[in-house]
Amino acid sequence: MTQGSESVRFGKRTTDTVLHRFEQWARDTPGARALIAGPDSLTYGELDARADRLAHRLLDSGLPLGALVAVGTARQAHLVVAVLAVLKAGGSYTVVDVASPRSGRRQLAAAEPLLLLTDAAQQAALDDGGGPRVIRLDAETPAIGGPRTEQPADPPADSPSDRPEGPPADPLPGAAAVPPRRTAAVLFTGAAEPRAVPVGHGLLLAAHEAWAEVARPTPRDRHLFTLGTDVTAFAAGWTRALCSGGALVLSPRAAWKPEDIRAAVETERVTVLHTDPAGATRLLIQDAETGTLAPVAHRPADPACRSLRLLAVTGDRLYLDEQATLQARLHPGARVLNVYGSAECAGVGTWFELPQLPHPLDDLEGISLLGTAFPGFRAETRGREIFLGPPDGGDAIPTGDLGLLRDDGLLEYGGRIRDRIALPGGRWVDPYPVESAIRGHEGIGAVIVKGVDGPRGPRRLVAYVAPPPGGPTWPAGAFLPDIEELRDHLAGKVLREESPRTVIRLRTLPRTAAGREDRDALPLPIMPAAATRAAGSKSGKSGAASAQGETPAGCAAGCGGVGLGLVALILTNILWPGSTDLTGIPQPWAFLFSLLYLFECVAFGVGVVFLLGGRARMLRQRRSPSLTVAAHLAVSYLLLSWWPQDNLYRLAAKQDWPRQAALVYAFNIPLMIAGAVVAAYVVSKPADPFDFHDPLDDRPDR
């Protein structure tokens, strides 16, 4: 089944490109703001003039027509200048990651550009001596020790020559007509190993026009992208602002920090925000100061985001309940778009907003809708896999994602093929339906189901869960379900053999720089001591990390026990006057009895600490829950009872049989029972932390 429209068409040859769209705005509105980036802010006229000068420098360096130029700089305003200059010089651009030099070097290796435009700081991290020729953006003399480094490509931003003085006399190659399929940009996929995807001039313009038809941008808009500049959302999405006369709000010196985005949205009056689900949640829910304890879905609109008219969320799945919550946190009239696309389609493919729903839906926590194709693009499913088709009539491109074209005409997301989990017996599990069912639990906001190999057994399903946004985040165990409660919740919703065997409770799920949930960064379940040592010997760090986590807690417990013991020692003569009187007892016996009283008090203090905090640590041993509770109480009683017992015995007369009997049944017999419980706990076999016994496991595979 296929979605699509014919709103955007390719021509065989055209002078219309995203560069020409920008240059038209520079001619019509040279004084309008183009880049808002603190001291690096530029008008359209200034931005155009700077790009012209850099383009001439690139041509003077011998840049061939159509050559690929990589841009890597932390100064985002310089990055936009460089991208435009490369297009003006007739080349194609690619933006590499400077926040993670390792990722940036991988991108350079994948794209194989002819030139690298960068700054001194980034050159040291990106240029390993065997890559492309380097042109520095931030110096007026060649870099020291590098014959491969050219003269500076652009003067500093505060240079008097940076002011526009009219266009150069000779035209630039970018002004000529170009074939739509000639490469304009090389984008990178979000995989661990980046893959370079060439995007033609026609596709880059078609993606902008399709976006403009849906989002209806105006010259008054101010756009802010929260994701990295190397991510497709920005590397191809800058056109959304500069080809519609709007302004790009950029971080002056480096990538956006989460704590700075909210301030920028408020102070710069951002109208269009491009972000990922986690970024949208952080801005509108977690960082919002509402001063109310009302549920998230019923909180009033955020006054700090009153300027936002459009929130475009991309990069990962967005469930309907999350989209509805974000919509409720914006002012009336604002829109929330769930944008789904790929690098092969320049970041666009389908879009969805809540008014597209023909009727109310149930189970919003388990549905993520991708909506309909952007104008000119196509979306279809083949064998449940989603394919996106560009507007040039070429073959549809597989996305690696699963989907369903519903009866109401909307495309529904169904998970990623690469996330499928292989289980023993040749079974395969799609985690997405299980994750969607788990999200129906009221205490869970986000979840990932992953297959993990146990130290003593085959692969088992582990559920990593996090609380809802805006709710309590720590301690997570106090608000999130355990494995028993989770399996009860999933009963009748998923197959028993597809139900997770272990629950790992987290404050939040890890994400990649592109905003996707990072399954590779999830922690391993806690293993028994022997297994932890084995895993530590293999990884070189797991055992050490475990030991580092245990030591501070043990020190705190010991100090707390000693402190409470001293308090008990002080209270002894208040509660039992005369019980510690050693008058008439010779040395060294008096000293030994004094030491005994001290040990009893310290044991009481340690018992209080263990009673309050020991159960959580005992649960890590994965023994029977009921036996663990009994053993926890037994150990606590063994430690707590010596202080009151010995004091009461010393005050009881030998012939006071009622009191003696009461003491025996109150202390001695319970101590014996406690010892037996501890013995049973010690000899019991810990459960495999990756295993949760299921009666179906005893049946032969079918």
Secondary structure, DSSP 8 states (H G I E B T S, - for coil): -EEE--SS---SSBS--HHHHHHHHHHH-TTSEEEE-GGG-EEHHHHHHHHHHHHHHHHHTT--TT-EEEEE-S-HHHHHHHHHHHHHTT-EEEE--SSSHHHHHHHHHHH--SEEEE-HHHHHHH--SSS-EEEESS-SS--TT-TTEES-SS--TT-GGGS-----SS--GGGS-B-TTSEEEEEE-SSSS--EEEEEHHHHHHHHHHHHHHH---TT-EEEE-S-TTSHHHHTTTHHHHTTT-EEE--SSSS--HHHHHHHHHHTT-SEEEE-HHHHHIIIIIS------S-GGGS---GGGTT--EEEE-SS---HHHHHHHHHTS-TT-EEEEEEE-GGGTT-EEEE-GGG-SS--S-GGG--EEEEE-TT-EEEEETTEEEEE-TTS---EEEEEEEEE-TTS-EEEEEEGGG-EEETTTEEE-HHHHHHHHTTSTT-SEEEEEEEE-SSSSEEEEEEEE--TTS--SSGGGTS--HHHHHHHHBTTB-GGGS-SEEEE-SS--B-TTS-B-GGG-------HHHHHHHHHHHSSHHHHHHHHHHHHHHHHHHHHHHHHHHHHHHHHHHSTTTT--TT--TTHHHHHHHHHHHHHHHHHHHHHHHHHHHHHHHTT---HHHHHHHHHHHHHHHHTHHHHHHHHHHS-TT-HHHHHHHIIIIIHHHHHHHHHHHHHHHS----TT----GGGGS---
